[in-house]
Amino acid sequence: MVKQVALGPEAAAALQFLDRRQGEWYCTDCWADAIGIEGRVLHLLAVSMSMQEALAAGYRSKVDGPCRICDGSRLRAAGFKGYRSVQSLGRTSKT
């Protein structure tokens, strides 16, 4: 059974940002900076984007992935390990 959770306004803004830049990877830190919210707000969203349901909706994430803005160097320099990168693949269908 899949539990559906409503997205808050921050999550909706974050996904809209990715949808306007389909195919580009962003680390959660640069992603949060780009939309003007706190990075920890996006952490759970980024984790959920690694699930099959997110892939079916056109999103994915991975640990220690690339970033269009900083290429992950900003987070590595700060000592973060296991950060996530996120990407919009584009939606295949709207229902």
Order of alpha helices (4+ residues) and beta strands (2+ residues): alpha-beta-alpha-alpha-alpha-beta-alpha-beta
